[in-house]
Amino acid sequence: ADIYFYPNFIIVYSSKEKFAIIGLNELRLTFTPVRFIETGTVPADSKIIDRTWAKVNKNGTPDKRFKDNYEIPVVRYGNIALQTSTGLNEEYEFSNYEFAEAFANSFLSYQNTIKALWSN
């Protein structure tokens, strides 16, 4: 489904028959960092924060039993989860951690402002 954000609600849209309108007061947004072992191409907007090996020992050193063992980058992604008590449960990973964090912080700040206005 597609998710559309509006000033006081979101719309979760699959089709003309399958959609939901959810108030911002019902939505829980959580943001978490994710260490991701990137075996594919590292996106240009990601930051490599560590390295590991394709074949690794329990202590983190390369397993020397494998001839062509190679390093793999570990990147930091941002995870945004959207949940409601009525069943919405979506998670998204973003390659640009800083942008995802900025969006989450801005959204939560806006949501708190809206909640404060509704309670008055």
Secondary structure, DSSP 8 states (H G I E B T S, - for coil): -EEEE-SSEEEEESSSSSEEEEEGGG-EEEEEEEEEE--S---TT-EEEEEEESSB-TTSSB-TTSTT--EEEEEEEEEEEEE-TTS-EEEEEES-HHHHHHHHHHHHHHHHHHHHHHH-
